[in-house]
Amino acid sequence: MVTGFVGVGGGFLIIPSLVLFAGLPMKKAMGTSLMVMTISSLLGVLGDVSRHAAIDYSFLILFSAFAVGGIIAGSYLTKYINDAKLKPAFGWFVLIMGIFVLVSTLTK
């Protein structure tokens, strides 16, 4: 509910919640979050298609190709990264992104 209301999702609230409250391992929480975002994005595109909105299909295909490439690369790399190293790296990433968003917002 919070992620939909304030527009913050993915790693910022969903992944830590799945790890802390549901007891999922970090890799499963990240995969679950990505699956939820994929379904949400697909429903958004289908909503636009049903309203006959103008869609830049070349951009959509390019974006999807990069996403599939990221999925393949991430699936391969997950074998070499353990949860103990992933958690602090993810925490630093969230902190840096939070600072970036805060600075971007305050400077506008």
Phi and psi restraints in degrees (range 20) as a CNS / XPLOR table:
assign (resid 1 and name C) (resid 2 and name N)
       (resid 2 and name CA) (resid 2 and name C) 1.0 -65.1 20.0 2
assign (resid 2 and name N) (resid 2 and name CA)
       (resid 2 and name C) (resid 3 and name N) 1.0 -42.6 20.0 2
assign (resid 2 and name C) (resid 3 and name N)
       (resid 3 and name CA) (resid 3 and name C) 1.0 -64.3 20.0 2
assign (resid 3 and name N) (resid 3 and name CA)
       (resid 3 and name C) (resid 4 and name N) 1.0 -36.8 20.0 2
assign (resid 3 and name C) (resid 4 and name N)
       (resid 4 and name CA) (resid 4 and name C) 1.0 -72.7 20.0 2
assign (resid 4 and name N) (resid 4 and name CA)
       (resid 4 and name C) (resid 5 and name N) 1.0 -36.3 20.0 2
assign (resid 4 and name C) (resid 5 and name N)
       (resid 5 and name CA) (resid 5 and name C) 1.0 -71.8 20.0 2
assign (resid 5 and name N) (resid 5 and name CA)
       (resid 5 and name C) (resid 6 and name N) 1.0 -46.2 20.0 2
assign (resid 5 and name C) (resid 6 and name N)
       (resid 6 and name CA) (resid 6 and name C) 1.0 -97.1 20.0 2
assign (resid 6 and name N) (resid 6 and name CA)
       (resid 6 and name C) (resid 7 and name N) 1.0 -4.3 20.0 2
assign (resid 6 and name C) (resid 7 and name N)
       (resid 7 and name CA) (resid 7 and name C) 1.0 78.0 20.0 2
assign (resid 7 and name N) (resid 7 and name CA)
       (resid 7 and name C) (resid 8 and name N) 1.0 16.9 20.0 2
assign (resid 7 and name C) (resid 8 and name N)
       (resid 8 and name CA) (resid 8 and name C) 1.0 -108.1 20.0 2
assign (resid 8 and name N) (resid 8 and name CA)
       (resid 8 and name C) (resid 9 and name N) 1.0 124.2 20.0 2
assign (resid 8 and name C) (resid 9 and name N)
       (resid 9 and name CA) (resid 9 and name C) 1.0 -145.0 20.0 2
assign (resid 9 and name N) (resid 9 and name CA)
       (resid 9 and name C) (resid 10 and name N) 1.0 -153.9 20.0 2
assign (resid 9 and name C) (resid 10 and name N)
       (resid 10 and name CA) (resid 10 and name C) 1.0 56.0 20.0 2
assign (resid 10 and name N) (resid 10 and name CA)
       (resid 10 and name C) (resid 11 and name N) 1.0 -124.5 20.0 2
assign (resid 10 and name C) (resid 11 and name N)
       (resid 11 and name CA) (resid 11 and name C) 1.0 -73.2 20.0 2
assign (resid 11 and name N) (resid 11 and name CA)
       (resid 11 and name C) (resid 12 and name N) 1.0 -25.0 20.0 2
assign (resid 11 and name C) (resid 12 and name N)
       (resid 12 and name CA) (resid 12 and name C) 1.0 -70.2 20.0 2
assign (resid 12 and name N) (resid 12 and name CA)
       (resid 12 and name C) (resid 13 and name N) 1.0 -34.7 20.0 2
assign (resid 12 and name C) (resid 13 and name N)
       (resid 13 and name CA) (resid 13 and name C) 1.0 -127.7 20.0 2
assign (resid 13 and name N) (resid 13 and name CA)
       (resid 13 and name C) (resid 14 and name N) 1.0 -37.9 20.0 2
assign (resid 13 and name C) (resid 14 and name N)
       (resid 14 and name CA) (resid 14 and name C) 1.0 -70.8 20.0 2
assign (resid 14 and name N) (resid 14 and name CA)
       (resid 14 and name C) (resid 15 and name N) 1.0 -48.0 20.0 2
assign (resid 14 and name C) (resid 15 and name N)
       (resid 15 and name CA) (resid 15 and name C) 1.0 -63.7 20.0 2
assign (resid 15 and name N) (resid 15 and name CA)
       (resid 15 and name C) (resid 16 and name N) 1.0 -50.8 20.0 2
assign (resid 15 and name C) (resid 16 and name N)
       (resid 16 and name CA) (resid 16 and name C) 1.0 -60.3 20.0 2
assign (resid 16 and name N) (resid 16 and name CA)
       (resid 16 and name C) (resid 17 and name N) 1.0 -35.0 20.0 2
assign (resid 16 and name C) (resid 17 and name N)
       (resid 17 and name CA) (resid 17 and name C) 1.0 -65.2 20.0 2
assign (resid 17 and name N) (resid 17 and name CA)
       (resid 17 and name C) (resid 18 and name N) 1.0 -42.8 20.0 2
assign (resid 17 and name C) (resid 18 and name N)
       (resid 18 and name CA) (resid 18 and name C) 1.0 -65.7 20.0 2
assign (resid 18 and name N) (resid 18 and name CA)
       (resid 18 and name C) (resid 19 and name N) 1.0 -37.0 20.0 2
assign (resid 18 and name C) (resid 19 and name N)
       (resid 19 and name CA) (resid 19 and name C) 1.0 -72.0 20.0 2
assign (resid 19 and name N) (resid 19 and name CA)
       (resid 19 and name C) (resid 20 and name N) 1.0 -48.3 20.0 2
assign (resid 19 and name C) (resid 20 and name N)
       (resid 20 and name CA) (resid 20 and name C) 1.0 -76.8 20.0 2
assign (resid 20 and name N) (resid 20 and name CA)
       (resid 20 and name C) (resid 21 and name N) 1.0 -45.7 20.0 2
assign (resid 20 and name C) (resid 21 and name N)
       (resid 21 and name CA) (resid 21 and name C) 1.0 -94.4 20.0 2
assign (resid 21 and name N) (resid 21 and name CA)
       (resid 21 and name C) (resid 22 and name N) 1.0 -32.7 20.0 2
assign (resid 21 and name C) (resid 22 and name N)
       (resid 22 and name CA) (resid 22 and name C) 1.0 -96.0 20.0 2
assign (resid 22 and name N) (resid 22 and name CA)
       (resid 22 and name C) (resid 23 and name N) 1.0 -11.2 20.0 2
assign (resid 22 and name C) (resid 23 and name N)
       (resid 23 and name CA) (resid 23 and name C) 1.0 71.7 20.0 2
assign (resid 23 and name N) (resid 23 and name CA)
       (resid 23 and name C) (resid 24 and name N) 1.0 21.2 20.0 2
assign (resid 23 and name C) (resid 24 and name N)
       (resid 24 and name CA) (resid 24 and name C) 1.0 -76.3 20.0 2
assign (resid 24 and name N) (resid 24 and name CA)
       (resid 24 and name C) (resid 25 and name N) 1.0 146.8 20.0 2
assign (resid 24 and name C) (resid 25 and name N)
       (resid 25 and name CA) (resid 25 and name C) 1.0 -64.9 20.0 2
assign (resid 25 and name N) (resid 25 and name CA)
       (resid 25 and name C) (resid 26 and name N) 1.0 155.6 20.0 2
assign (resid 25 and name C) (resid 26 and name N)
       (resid 26 and name CA) (resid 26 and name C) 1.0 -55.3 20.0 2
assign (resid 26 and name N) (resid 26 and name CA)
       (resid 26 and name C) (resid 27 and name N) 1.0 -44.3 20.0 2
assign (resid 26 and name C) (resid 27 and name N)
       (resid 27 and name CA) (resid 27 and name C) 1.0 -64.7 20.0 2
assign (resid 27 and name N) (resid 27 and name CA)
       (resid 27 and name C) (resid 28 and name N) 1.0 -40.4 20.0 2
assign (resid 27 and name C) (resid 28 and name N)
       (resid 28 and name CA) (resid 28 and name C) 1.0 -68.9 20.0 2
assign (resid 28 and name N) (resid 28 and name CA)
       (resid 28 and name C) (resid 29 and name N) 1.0 -37.6 20.0 2
assign (resid 28 and name C) (resid 29 and name N)
       (resid 29 and name CA) (resid 29 and name C) 1.0 -63.5 20.0 2
assign (resid 29 and name N) (resid 29 and name CA)
       (resid 29 and name C) (resid 30 and name N) 1.0 -41.0 20.0 2
assign (resid 29 and name C) (resid 30 and name N)
       (resid 30 and name CA) (resid 30 and name C) 1.0 -66.5 20.0 2
assign (resid 30 and name N) (resid 30 and name CA)
       (resid 30 and name C) (resid 31 and name N) 1.0 -42.8 20.0 2
assign (resid 30 and name C) (resid 31 and name N)
       (resid 31 and name CA) (resid 31 and name C) 1.0 -63.2 20.0 2
assign (resid 31 and name N) (resid 31 and name CA)
       (resid 31 and name C) (resid 32 and name N) 1.0 -41.2 20.0 2
assign (resid 31 and name C) (resid 32 and name N)
       (resid 32 and name CA) (resid 32 and name C) 1.0 -63.3 20.0 2
assign (resid 32 and name N) (resid 32 and name CA)
       (resid 32 and name C) (resid 33 and name N) 1.0 -43.7 20.0 2
assign (resid 32 and name C) (resid 33 and name N)
       (resid 33 and name CA) (resid 33 and name C) 1.0 -62.5 20.0 2
assign (resid 33 and name N) (resid 33 and name CA)
       (resid 33 and name C) (resid 34 and name N) 1.0 -43.0 20.0 2
assign (resid 33 and name C) (resid 34 and name N)
       (resid 34 and name CA) (resid 34 and name C) 1.0 -64.0 20.0 2
assign (resid 34 and name N) (resid 34 and name CA)
       (resid 34 and name C) (resid 35 and name N) 1.0 -37.1 20.0 2
assign (resid 34 and name C) (resid 35 and name N)
       (resid 35 and name CA) (resid 35 and name C) 1.0 -66.1 20.0 2
assign (resid 35 and name N) (resid 35 and name CA)
       (resid 35 and name C) (resid 36 and name N) 1.0 -42.0 20.0 2
assign (resid 35 and name C) (resid 36 and name N)
       (resid 36 and name CA) (resid 36 and name C) 1.0 -62.9 20.0 2
assign (resid 36 and name N) (resid 36 and name CA)
       (resid 36 and name C) (resid 37 and name N) 1.0 -42.1 20.0 2
assign (resid 36 and name C) (resid 37 and name N)
       (resid 37 and name CA) (resid 37 and name C) 1.0 -66.3 20.0 2
assign (resid 37 and name N) (resid 37 and name CA)
       (resid 37 and name C) (resid 38 and name N) 1.0 -35.7 20.0 2
assign (resid 37 and name C) (resid 38 and name N)
       (resid 38 and name CA) (resid 38 and name C) 1.0 -64.0 20.0 2
assign (resid 38 and name N) (resid 38 and name CA)
       (resid 38 and name C) (resid 39 and name N) 1.0 -46.1 20.0 2
assign (resid 38 and name C) (resid 39 and name N)
       (resid 39 and name CA) (resid 39 and name C) 1.0 -63.2 20.0 2
assign (resid 39 and name N) (resid 39 and name CA)
       (resid 39 and name C) (resid 40 and name N) 1.0 -43.0 20.0 2
assign (resid 39 and name C) (resid 40 and name N)
       (resid 40 and name CA) (resid 40 and name C) 1.0 -62.2 20.0 2
assign (resid 40 and name N) (resid 40 and name CA)
       (resid 40 and name C) (resid 41 and name N) 1.0 -43.4 20.0 2
assign (resid 40 and name C) (resid 41 and name N)
       (resid 41 and name CA) (resid 41 and name C) 1.0 -65.6 20.0 2
assign (resid 41 and name N) (resid 41 and name CA)
       (resid 41 and name C) (resid 42 and name N) 1.0 -41.5 20.0 2
assign (resid 41 and name C) (resid 42 and name N)
       (resid 42 and name CA) (resid 42 and name C) 1.0 -61.8 20.0 2
assign (resid 42 and name N) (resid 42 and name CA)
       (resid 42 and name C) (resid 43 and name N) 1.0 -42.9 20.0 2
assign (resid 42 and name C) (resid 43 and name N)
       (resid 43 and name CA) (resid 43 and name C) 1.0 -64.6 20.0 2
assign (resid 43 and name N) (resid 43 and name CA)
       (resid 43 and name C) (resid 44 and name N) 1.0 -36.0 20.0 2
assign (resid 43 and name C) (resid 44 and name N)
       (resid 44 and name CA) (resid 44 and name C) 1.0 -63.6 20.0 2
assign (resid 44 and name N) (resid 44 and name CA)
       (resid 44 and name C) (resid 45 and name N) 1.0 -44.3 20.0 2
assign (resid 44 and name C) (resid 45 and name N)
       (resid 45 and name CA) (resid 45 and name C) 1.0 -64.9 20.0 2
assign (resid 45 and name N) (resid 45 and name CA)
       (resid 45 and name C) (resid 46 and name N) 1.0 -44.1 20.0 2
assign (resid 45 and name C) (resid 46 and name N)
       (resid 46 and name CA) (resid 46 and name C) 1.0 -62.1 20.0 2
assign (resid 46 and name N) (resid 46 and name CA)
       (resid 46 and name C) (resid 47 and name N) 1.0 -35.4 20.0 2
assign (resid 46 and name C) (resid 47 and name N)
       (resid 47 and name CA) (resid 47 and name C) 1.0 -64.0 20.0 2
assign (resid 47 and name N) (resid 47 and name CA)
       (resid 47 and name C) (resid 48 and name N) 1.0 -42.3 20.0 2
assign (resid 47 and name C) (resid 48 and name N)
       (resid 48 and name CA) (resid 48 and name C) 1.0 -65.7 20.0 2
assign (resid 48 and name N) (resid 48 and name CA)
       (resid 48 and name C) (resid 49 and name N) 1.0 -40.7 20.0 2
assign (resid 48 and name C) (resid 49 and name N)
       (resid 49 and name CA) (resid 49 and name C) 1.0 -63.4 20.0 2
assign (resid 49 and name N) (resid 49 and name CA)
       (resid 49 and name C) (resid 50 and name N) 1.0 -40.9 20.0 2
assign (resid 49 and name C) (resid 50 and name N)
       (resid 50 and name CA) (resid 50 and name C) 1.0 -67.7 20.0 2
assign (resid 50 and name N) (resid 50 and name CA)
       (resid 50 and name C) (resid 51 and name N) 1.0 -25.2 20.0 2
assign (resid 50 and name C) (resid 51 and name N)
       (resid 51 and name CA) (resid 51 and name C) 1.0 -91.1 20.0 2
assign (resid 51 and name N) (resid 51 and name CA)
       (resid 51 and name C) (resid 52 and name N) 1.0 4.2 20.0 2
assign (resid 51 and name C) (resid 52 and name N)
       (resid 52 and name CA) (resid 52 and name C) 1.0 58.8 20.0 2
assign (resid 52 and name N) (resid 52 and name CA)
       (resid 52 and name C) (resid 53 and name N) 1.0 37.5 20.0 2
assign (resid 52 and name C) (resid 53 and name N)
       (resid 53 and name CA) (resid 53 and name C) 1.0 -74.2 20.0 2
assign (resid 53 and name N) (resid 53 and name CA)
       (resid 53 and name C) (resid 54 and name N) 1.0 152.2 20.0 2
assign (resid 53 and name C) (resid 54 and name N)
       (resid 54 and name CA) (resid 54 and name C) 1.0 -70.7 20.0 2
assign (resid 54 and name N) (resid 54 and name CA)
       (resid 54 and name C) (resid 55 and name N) 1.0 123.7 20.0 2
assign (resid 54 and name C) (resid 55 and name N)
       (resid 55 and name CA) (resid 55 and name C) 1.0 -122.2 20.0 2
assign (resid 55 and name N) (resid 55 and name CA)
       (resid 55 and name C) (resid 56 and name N) 1.0 130.9 20.0 2
assign (resid 55 and name C) (resid 56 and name N)
       (resid 56 and name CA) (resid 56 and name C) 1.0 -82.7 20.0 2
assign (resid 56 and name N) (resid 56 and name CA)
       (resid 56 and name C) (resid 57 and name N) 1.0 92.6 20.0 2
assign (resid 56 and name C) (resid 57 and name N)
       (resid 57 and name CA) (resid 57 and name C) 1.0 -67.2 20.0 2
assign (resid 57 and name N) (resid 57 and name CA)
       (resid 57 and name C) (resid 58 and name N) 1.0 -29.7 20.0 2
assign (resid 57 and name C) (resid 58 and name N)
       (resid 58 and name CA) (resid 58 and name C) 1.0 -66.0 20.0 2
assign (resid 58 and name N) (resid 58 and name CA)
       (resid 58 and name C) (resid 59 and name N) 1.0 -41.6 20.0 2
assign (resid 58 and name C) (resid 59 and name N)
       (resid 59 and name CA) (resid 59 and name C) 1.0 -66.5 20.0 2
assign (resid 59 and name N) (resid 59 and name CA)
       (resid 59 and name C) (resid 60 and name N) 1.0 -41.1 20.0 2
assign (resid 59 and name C) (resid 60 and name N)
       (resid 60 and name CA) (resid 60 and name C) 1.0 -60.8 20.0 2
assign (resid 60 and name N) (resid 60 and name CA)
       (resid 60 and name C) (resid 61 and name N) 1.0 -43.0 20.0 2
assign (resid 60 and name C) (resid 61 and name N)
       (resid 61 and name CA) (resid 61 and name C) 1.0 -67.4 20.0 2
assign (resid 61 and name N) (resid 61 and name CA)
       (resid 61 and name C) (resid 62 and name N) 1.0 -42.7 20.0 2
assign (resid 61 and name C) (resid 62 and name N)
       (resid 62 and name CA) (resid 62 and name C) 1.0 -62.7 20.0 2
assign (resid 62 and name N) (resid 62 and name CA)
       (resid 62 and name C) (resid 63 and name N) 1.0 -46.1 20.0 2
assign (resid 62 and name C) (resid 63 and name N)
       (resid 63 and name CA) (resid 63 and name C) 1.0 -61.8 20.0 2
assign (resid 63 and name N) (resid 63 and name CA)
       (resid 63 and name C) (resid 64 and name N) 1.0 -43.2 20.0 2
assign (resid 63 and name C) (resid 64 and name N)
       (resid 64 and name CA) (resid 64 and name C) 1.0 -64.6 20.0 2
assign (resid 64 and name N) (resid 64 and name CA)
       (resid 64 and name C) (resid 65 and name N) 1.0 -38.1 20.0 2
assign (resid 64 and name C) (resid 65 and name N)
       (resid 65 and name CA) (resid 65 and name C) 1.0 -63.3 20.0 2
assign (resid 65 and name N) (resid 65 and name CA)
       (resid 65 and name C) (resid 66 and name N) 1.0 -43.2 20.0 2
assign (resid 65 and name C) (resid 66 and name N)
       (resid 66 and name CA) (resid 66 and name C) 1.0 -64.8 20.0 2
assign (resid 66 and name N) (resid 66 and name CA)
       (resid 66 and name C) (resid 67 and name N) 1.0 -38.5 20.0 2
assign (resid 66 and name C) (resid 67 and name N)
       (resid 67 and name CA) (resid 67 and name C) 1.0 -63.3 20.0 2
assign (resid 67 and name N) (resid 67 and name CA)
       (resid 67 and name C) (resid 68 and name N) 1.0 -44.3 20.0 2
assign (resid 67 and name C) (resid 68 and name N)
       (resid 68 and name CA) (resid 68 and name C) 1.0 -64.9 20.0 2
assign (resid 68 and name N) (resid 68 and name CA)
       (resid 68 and name C) (resid 69 and name N) 1.0 -40.3 20.0 2
assign (resid 68 and name C) (resid 69 and name N)
       (resid 69 and name CA) (resid 69 and name C) 1.0 -60.7 20.0 2
assign (resid 69 and name N) (resid 69 and name CA)
       (resid 69 and name C) (resid 70 and name N) 1.0 -40.7 20.0 2
assign (resid 69 and name C) (resid 70 and name N)
       (resid 70 and name CA) (resid 70 and name C) 1.0 -65.3 20.0 2
assign (resid 70 and name N) (resid 70 and name CA)
       (resid 70 and name C) (resid 71 and name N) 1.0 -38.0 20.0 2
assign (resid 70 and name C) (resid 71 and name N)
       (resid 71 and name CA) (resid 71 and name C) 1.0 -63.8 20.0 2
assign (resid 71 and name N) (resid 71 and name CA)
       (resid 71 and name C) (resid 72 and name N) 1.0 -44.5 20.0 2
assign (resid 71 and name C) (resid 72 and name N)
       (resid 72 and name CA) (resid 72 and name C) 1.0 -65.5 20.0 2
assign (resid 72 and name N) (resid 72 and name CA)
       (resid 72 and name C) (resid 73 and name N) 1.0 -46.1 20.0 2
assign (resid 72 and name C) (resid 73 and name N)
       (resid 73 and name CA) (resid 73 and name C) 1.0 -63.5 20.0 2
assign (resid 73 and name N) (resid 73 and name CA)
       (resid 73 and name C) (resid 74 and name N) 1.0 -43.4 20.0 2
assign (resid 73 and name C) (resid 74 and name N)
       (resid 74 and name CA) (resid 74 and name C) 1.0 -64.3 20.0 2
assign (resid 74 and name N) (resid 74 and name CA)
       (resid 74 and name C) (resid 75 and name N) 1.0 -38.9 20.0 2
assign (resid 74 and name C) (resid 75 and name N)
       (resid 75 and name CA) (resid 75 and name C) 1.0 -63.6 20.0 2
assign (resid 75 and name N) (resid 75 and name CA)
       (resid 75 and name C) (resid 76 and name N) 1.0 -38.2 20.0 2
assign (resid 75 and name C) (resid 76 and name N)
       (resid 76 and name CA) (resid 76 and name C) 1.0 -69.7 20.0 2
assign (resid 76 and name N) (resid 76 and name CA)
       (resid 76 and name C) (resid 77 and name N) 1.0 -45.5 20.0 2
assign (resid 76 and name C) (resid 77 and name N)
       (resid 77 and name CA) (resid 77 and name C) 1.0 -71.3 20.0 2
assign (resid 77 and name N) (resid 77 and name CA)
       (resid 77 and name C) (resid 78 and name N) 1.0 -22.6 20.0 2
assign (resid 77 and name C) (resid 78 and name N)
       (resid 78 and name CA) (resid 78 and name C) 1.0 -63.4 20.0 2
assign (resid 78 and name N) (resid 78 and name CA)
       (resid 78 and name C) (resid 79 and name N) 1.0 -21.2 20.0 2
assign (resid 78 and name C) (resid 79 and name N)
       (resid 79 and name CA) (resid 79 and name C) 1.0 -70.2 20.0 2
assign (resid 79 and name N) (resid 79 and name CA)
       (resid 79 and name C) (resid 80 and name N) 1.0 -24.4 20.0 2
assign (resid 79 and name C) (resid 80 and name N)
       (resid 80 and name CA) (resid 80 and name C) 1.0 -105.0 20.0 2
assign (resid 80 and name N) (resid 80 and name CA)
       (resid 80 and name C) (resid 81 and name N) 1.0 -3.5 20.0 2
assign (resid 80 and name C) (resid 81 and name N)
       (resid 81 and name CA) (resid 81 and name C) 1.0 -117.9 20.0 2
assign (resid 81 and name N) (resid 81 and name CA)
       (resid 81 and name C) (resid 82 and name N) 1.0 123.7 20.0 2
assign (resid 81 and name C) (resid 82 and name N)
       (resid 82 and name CA) (resid 82 and name C) 1.0 -94.5 20.0 2
assign (resid 82 and name N) (resid 82 and name CA)
       (resid 82 and name C) (resid 83 and name N) 1.0 163.5 20.0 2
assign (resid 82 and name C) (resid 83 and name N)
       (resid 83 and name CA) (resid 83 and name C) 1.0 -61.4 20.0 2
assign (resid 83 and name N) (resid 83 and name CA)
       (resid 83 and name C) (resid 84 and name N) 1.0 -34.1 20.0 2
assign (resid 83 and name C) (resid 84 and name N)
       (resid 84 and name CA) (resid 84 and name C) 1.0 -62.7 20.0 2
assign (resid 84 and name N) (resid 84 and name CA)
       (resid 84 and name C) (resid 85 and name N) 1.0 -32.6 20.0 2
assign (resid 84 and name C) (resid 85 and name N)
       (resid 85 and name CA) (resid 85 and name C) 1.0 -88.8 20.0 2
assign (resid 85 and name N) (resid 85 and name CA)
       (resid 85 and name C) (resid 86 and name N) 1.0 -26.1 20.0 2
assign (resid 85 and name C) (resid 86 and name N)
       (resid 86 and name CA) (resid 86 and name C) 1.0 -72.5 20.0 2
assign (resid 86 and name N) (resid 86 and name CA)
       (resid 86 and name C) (resid 87 and name N) 1.0 -39.1 20.0 2
assign (resid 86 and name C) (resid 87 and name N)
       (resid 87 and name CA) (resid 87 and name C) 1.0 -60.6 20.0 2
assign (resid 87 and name N) (resid 87 and name CA)
       (resid 87 and name C) (resid 88 and name N) 1.0 -51.9 20.0 2
assign (resid 87 and name C) (resid 88 and name N)
       (resid 88 and name CA) (resid 88 and name C) 1.0 -65.4 20.0 2
assign (resid 88 and name N) (resid 88 and name CA)
       (resid 88 and name C) (resid 89 and name N) 1.0 -36.4 20.0 2
assign (resid 88 and name C) (resid 89 and name N)
       (resid 89 and name CA) (resid 89 and name C) 1.0 -62.4 20.0 2
assign (resid 89 and name N) (resid 89 and name CA)
       (resid 89 and name C) (resid 90 and name N) 1.0 -41.6 20.0 2
assign (resid 89 and name C) (resid 90 and name N)
       (resid 90 and name CA) (resid 90 and name C) 1.0 -65.4 20.0 2
assign (resid 90 and name N) (resid 90 and name CA)
       (resid 90 and name C) (resid 91 and name N) 1.0 -41.1 20.0 2
assign (resid 90 and name C) (resid 91 and name N)
       (resid 91 and name CA) (resid 91 and name C) 1.0 -60.1 20.0 2
assign (resid 91 and name N) (resid 91 and name CA)
       (resid 91 and name C) (resid 92 and name N) 1.0 -44.1 20.0 2
assign (resid 91 and name C) (resid 92 and name N)
       (resid 92 and name CA) (resid 92 and name C) 1.0 -64.2 20.0 2
assign (resid 92 and name N) (resid 92 and name CA)
       (resid 92 and name C) (resid 93 and name N) 1.0 -40.8 20.0 2
assign (resid 92 and name C) (resid 93 and name N)
       (resid 93 and name CA) (resid 93 and name C) 1.0 -60.6 20.0 2
assign (resid 93 and name N) (resid 93 and name CA)
       (resid 93 and name C) (resid 94 and name N) 1.0 -45.7 20.0 2
assign (resid 93 and name C) (resid 94 and name N)
       (resid 94 and name CA) (resid 94 and name C) 1.0 -63.8 20.0 2
assign (resid 94 and name N) (resid 94 and name CA)
       (resid 94 and name C) (resid 95 and name N) 1.0 -41.5 20.0 2
assign (resid 94 and name C) (resid 95 and name N)
       (resid 95 and name CA) (resid 95 and name C) 1.0 -62.4 20.0 2
assign (resid 95 and name N) (resid 95 and name CA)
       (resid 95 and name C) (resid 96 and name N) 1.0 -46.7 20.0 2
assign (resid 95 and name C) (resid 96 and name N)
       (resid 96 and name CA) (resid 96 and name C) 1.0 -63.7 20.0 2
assign (resid 96 and name N) (resid 96 and name CA)
       (resid 96 and name C) (resid 97 and name N) 1.0 -42.6 20.0 2
assign (resid 96 and name C) (resid 97 and name N)
       (resid 97 and name CA) (resid 97 and name C) 1.0 -65.0 20.0 2
assign (resid 97 and name N) (resid 97 and name CA)
       (resid 97 and name C) (resid 98 and name N) 1.0 -38.4 20.0 2
assign (resid 97 and name C) (resid 98 and name N)
       (resid 98 and name CA) (resid 98 and name C) 1.0 -62.2 20.0 2
assign (resid 98 and name N) (resid 98 and name CA)
       (resid 98 and name C) (resid 99 and name N) 1.0 -43.6 20.0 2
assign (resid 98 and name C) (resid 99 and name N)
       (resid 99 and name CA) (resid 99 and name C) 1.0 -64.0 20.0 2
assign (resid 99 and name N) (resid 99 and name CA)
       (resid 99 and name C) (resid 100 and name N) 1.0 -42.3 20.0 2
assign (resid 99 and name C) (resid 100 and name N)
       (resid 100 and name CA) (resid 100 and name C) 1.0 -60.5 20.0 2
assign (resid 100 and name N) (resid 100 and name CA)
       (resid 100 and name C) (resid 101 and name N) 1.0 -45.8 20.0 2
assign (resid 100 and name C) (resid 101 and name N)
       (resid 101 and name CA) (resid 101 and name C) 1.0 -64.7 20.0 2
assign (resid 101 and name N) (resid 101 and name CA)
       (resid 101 and name C) (resid 102 and name N) 1.0 -42.4 20.0 2
assign (resid 101 and name C) (resid 102 and name N)
       (resid 102 and name CA) (resid 102 and name C) 1.0 -61.9 20.0 2
assign (resid 102 and name N) (resid 102 and name CA)
       (resid 102 and name C) (resid 103 and name N) 1.0 -47.2 20.0 2
assign (resid 102 and name C) (resid 103 and name N)
       (resid 103 and name CA) (resid 103 and name C) 1.0 -64.3 20.0 2
assign (resid 103 and name N) (resid 103 and name CA)
       (resid 103 and name C) (resid 104 and name N) 1.0 -43.2 20.0 2
assign (resid 103 and name C) (resid 104 and name N)
       (resid 104 and name CA) (resid 104 and name C) 1.0 -61.4 20.0 2
assign (resid 104 and name N) (resid 104 and name CA)
       (resid 104 and name C) (resid 105 and name N) 1.0 -40.1 20.0 2
assign (resid 104 and name C) (resid 105 and name N)
       (resid 105 and name CA) (resid 105 and name C) 1.0 -69.6 20.0 2
assign (resid 105 and name N) (resid 105 and name CA)
       (resid 105 and name C) (resid 106 and name N) 1.0 -42.8 20.0 2
assign (resid 105 and name C) (resid 106 and name N)
       (resid 106 and name CA) (resid 106 and name C) 1.0 -72.4 20.0 2
assign (resid 106 and name N) (resid 106 and name CA)
       (resid 106 and name C) (resid 107 and name N) 1.0 -25.0 20.0 2
assign (resid 106 and name C) (resid 107 and name N)
       (resid 107 and name CA) (resid 107 and name C) 1.0 -88.3 20.0 2
assign (resid 107 and name N) (resid 107 and name CA)
       (resid 107 and name C) (resid 108 and name N) 1.0 -4.1 20.0 2
